[in-house]
Amino acid sequence: MSDCSVIGMNKDDLDTPCLLMDLDLVEKNIKTMADYYRKKEGAALRPHQKGHRLPIIGKKQVESGAKGVSMTSLGLAEYYVRCGFSDILITNEVAGCNKMNRVAALSKQADITVGVDNIENVTKLGEIARNMDTVINVGVELYMSTGTCGVNIGDAASLIREITRVKGVAFKGVWWHQGSLADIVNWEERKMAHFKTLDKVAMLKAELKKEDIALEMISGGFTCTWDITPEYRALENVEVQAGSYVFSDWCSHESEGLDVFDYALTVLTSCISRPQPDEICFDAGMNACSDEHTDSYLNVVGFKIKGLEGIKRVKQREELSMVKVEKPTSDIRVGDTVELIPPHSDTTAKLHDIYYGVRKGRVEAVFPNYGRGLL
């Protein structure tokens, strides 16, 4: 069956497992975020693309007022430039001459800023840029905790001074990802922790200002601080790299302030067996739906099922899942379809070649997931 032949089809008639994107909810989530930032002067939205990796969504975000986009992968950045994007922050360090050559070439086509945390790396970038007759924009990553790259905030000024002396690169500012904030369920506690980091960044900015070094870019919020970062008054135009809000997932909803974004991404799966009255076997396993917590990848929690309460246990294998319910039920029969709500939408999206855009239960669009394997 060709991709176009499913347009207008009832979603329950699609071959399973497959990835569904509720178009109404995606549009609602994008609008909710855009409306909020349209009223905020103290921060700017630079939506992260690593979750959905769909230029058509990125364009909707920019059209709604976002200031460029951000992404972790150089390969994805190249894809987005080919799709017409002109302002991209690569939130990752790039090593190796081949990738550095690619960054230099891409910098001649669009406004690209790449993450750095090492002067030797910056020096090599500058050398390659000069050889290619271009300038590479760089942003210093600030170290937040084990699991991130970056330089300690207290050491950042020294590195920045060195960077400003390297020809072939242009220092743009600083960025960071404080992923530990997502572990804080309480909104006020999360705000306090985020503000402590912003205080340190404000001190860094003041120190550099004395030396006439400007922080043109300060980029350090993400989805879990979407309505917190703009409330910090000591810094202006702090960028918020929110990304997962577009699809959301059930784990995100556990954090205060994130439940305004609806579940827009689900995995359609079919019941293939009822081995026991309290057991249901589906044809979607780990190869179709991720099982890790969105904020703690080592924490395996499994999916939830839309419209089904009383799930006692979820056990996922590669190609199938077994769900045990608290009470025997005959509501779900062999051949019936249900929608799984992932615990982590970002990693679930990368498991599929195709998004099926659904509106009011029918397939309205088919989006090839070309960006999922780009590194």
N, C-alpha and C positions, 0 to 999 in steps of 0.2 A: 504494500500500500504506500503510495507516494505521500510526501508531507502535505501537499496541498489538498489531497483527497479527503483529509480528515476535517477540513474547515466546515463548520456547521454541525458536526457530529456531537452527539451527547457524550460527555466526558466518560461516562461509565462504559461506553463501547470501545474505548481505546485499549490497545494491548497493554498489559501490565507486566512488570511495574513500569511506571512512567512518571515524569516530573510535571506537576501542574503549577501554573502561576495564575492566581486569581487577579485578573486585570483591574477590577474595581478596587480591590484592596491595595494593590501596588500603587495605583493612582492616589488613593486616599492617604497612604503612608507618606508618599512623596509630598503631597499637598500639606499634610499636617506639619512636616518639618519645614517646608518652604514658607508657609504662613507665619510660623514662629520667628524665623530668621528675618523675614521681611520687616518685622517690627523691632528688631534688635540692631542697634548701631555698634555695640561693643564687641561683636564677634562675627566671623564669616564662615559660611558652610563650604567645605571642600570635600564633597562626598567620596568615600573610599569605594573602589570598584572591585576589590578582590573577591567579594561574595558573589554578586550576580554576573560580573564580567560581560555585561551586555551593553554595547555602545548606545543602543536605542534607549535604555533606561538612563544611562549617563547623560544623554542629550536632554531628556526630560528634566533631569535634575538641574542642569545648567540653564535651560530655558526657564526654569522656575526660580532662578536667582542665585544658584550656587556659583562660587568663585573657583572655576576650574575643577579638576578632579585629582584624586590621589590613588595610588596603587603600589603594590609591593614588587611586582614583576616587571622587569625590563621588556620581556617579550610582549606582555600585555600592553605596555606603554607604546610599543611600536605599532601594535594592532590599532590602538585608539587614535594614534596620529594618522594612520591611513584612513581612519573613519572620520577625520576632520577635527579632532580635538587639538587645541593649540596651547593649553595651559595645564601641565601635568607635574605633580610632585611624586617622585619615585621614593617611597618610604622604605628604602633598603640601601645597603652599601653594595657597590659593584666592584668586583675584583677580576683580574685577568685581562690581558691585553685585548682579547677579542671582544669581550663585553664592553670594555672601555672605548674601543673603536666604535662600537654600536651606539654608545651614549653620545659620543662626539658627533657622529653622523646624524643622530636624531635631533641633537641640539641645533642643527642647521635647518631643521624643518619646523620646529615648534619651540615654545618656551618650556624647557624641561629643567627641573631641579632634581638633583640626585643626592641621596644621603651619604655623608662621610663621617668618619670618626678617627681618622688616622692620617697624619701629615704625609707619610710616604705614599699612601694611596692618592692623596690630593695632588702631590707633586707629579705623579705619573699621569693623572688625569690632565693636569696642565700641559705636560709635555705632548701628550697625544692631541690635545685640543689645538695647540700651536701648530703641530704638523699638519693638521687638517684645516687650518685657517678658520678656527671658530673659537668660541668661549663656552665653557661648561658651567652652568649654575650649580652651586653646591649648598646644601643645608646641613649643618652639624646636628647629628642625632645626640640627644641627651640620654644617658643611661638611667633606667628606671629600676631595674632589678634583674636577677638572674633570669635569663630567657630573652633578654633584649641586647641589641648591640648598643653602641653609644659611648660617650665620654661623660664622666662625672660632672655635674653642673659646676662644681667648684674648680674644675680644670678646663672648662670650656673656653673661658676668655683667652687663656694662653694659646690653645689650639687655633682659635679664631684669628688671633694676631698673626700667627704664622701663615694661615690661609690667605690673608689679605696681601701677603707679599709674593704669592705664587702667581706668575703670569699664565694666562690661559684659562683661569677659573674666576668666577665671580661669586663672592660670598653673598648669600641671600638672607640667611637667618638660621633659626633652630627649629627642630621638631622633635617629638617624642611620642611614645605610646605607653601609657601607664596602665597596662592590662590588669594589674592587681585591683584597680578601682572597680572592675566589674564583679569582683567577689563581694563587694559591700552592698548588701541588699537595701539597707536604710539610706534614703536619699540625703538626709542631713549629714550623716557620717561620711558618705561619699563626697559630698560637697566640701567638708572640712579637709579631707585628705587631698582632694584636687587643688583646693586653694593653697595648701601648704606648698605644693609643687609650683604653682603659679607665683607665689611669693618669691621663691628662689629665682625663678625666671625673670621676674621684675627687677630683682637685685642685679642679675647678670646684665640686663638691658641697661640699667643705670650706670653700671661700671663701664660698659663699652661706649656709652654715650659720651663719657668724659674724654674718650680718645677719638671721638668723631667716627665711631664705627656703628653703623645703623643696623638694627634688626628689622629688615624690611618684612621678613616673614617670621611669624611665631605660630607654629602649628602643633597643637598639643591636646585637642579634645577628641572624643570619639562618641559612639552612640550612647554609652552610659553616662556621658556628661553633656548630652545635647542641650539640656535645659539648665545646666549648671555653669558651664564655661562663660556664657554671655553675661552672667551676673557678677563676674569679677571685674571690678572697676579700675584697678591699677594698671591694666594693660588694655590696649585698643586693638580691635580687629584680630583677635586670636582665632586662628582657623580651627574648625572642628571637623575631623575626618570621620564623620559618621557614615556607616555603610550598611550594617546589618539591619537597620530599621526598615529598609525597603521590603524585606521578606519577613523579618522577625522570626522567632521560634519560641517553643514553650519555655525553655530555660531563661530566655531574656525576660519573659513576663514575670519571673520571680523577683525582679529588681524593681523597686519603687520608681515610677516615672517612665517605665518602658512599656507598660501595658496599654498605652495609647496607640501603639502600633500593632495592627492586626496580623494574624497568621496568613500570609499571602502565598507561601510556598508549601505545597504538600506533595506527598508521593502517593499516587494511586496504586493500590495493590488488590489482588484478588484472593479470596479464600480458596485454598486448594485442598483442604482436608479438615475434618472435625474428628480427630482421633479419640477424644473424650468429650463429654458434655461441657466440661469447663475449660477445654483447650481449643484454640483456633490456630490453624496454620496458614500463613500467607506467603505469596510468592516474592516478597520483597525482603531481602536480607541486608547485610552490611554493604553489599555492592550497589544498593539502591537508596539506602537511607543511613546516614551516619548515626553512630550510637553514643558519641561522647558529648559531655556537657559543653555548652558554648563558651563557658568561662574557665573550664578546667578540663583539658583534653585527656587527662589521666582518669577522669571520673566517668565511667561508663554508666549511662542512665537509660538509654533506649528511647524509643519514640512514644508518643501518645496517639490515640486514635480519635479522630473527630467524631463526636456524637456517641462515643462508647465510654461509659463510666465503669468503675469497679475492676480495673485491670490490676491483677495481683503481681504479675511478673511478665517481663518481655525477654525472650532469649533469641538473639539474632545469630544466624550463621551467614555464610557468604551469600547464598541464593534464596534463603527462606527465613521466616521468623515464626516462632511459636509464642502465642500469647495465652497466658493462663488468667482466667477471670475468677472473681471471688465466688460467684454463683453460677451454676450451670445455666446455659442460655441456648435457645434455638433461633435467636434473632438473626444471626449471621449464618448463612448456608453456603455450601460449596458453590462457587461461581459468583457469589456476591462480591461487590467491590466496596472498599472503604478508603478513606484518606488518612495517611499517617502524617502527624505533625512532628517534624524533626526536632531533636534537642539542639541541633546546630545546623542552621540553614546554609551557612557558607560552605561547609565541607560537603553537605548533601548535594548542593547545586553542581559541584564539580564531578559528581559521579555519572552525570547524564549527558548525552550528546544533544538532546533536544529539550527545549521548554515548550510545553503546550499552554498557550495563553487562553484562559477560560473566562467567559463572562456569563453569569446566570446559568451555569451548568453546561454550556456549549462551547466547543472549541472555536475561538475567533481568530487566533493567530498561531503560527508555528515559528519558533526562533531557534535556529541552529546554535549550539553552544560552542562557537568557534574559539572562544577565549579560555576554555577550561584547561587546556594543556599547555598554555604559553608560560614559559618560565623566564 
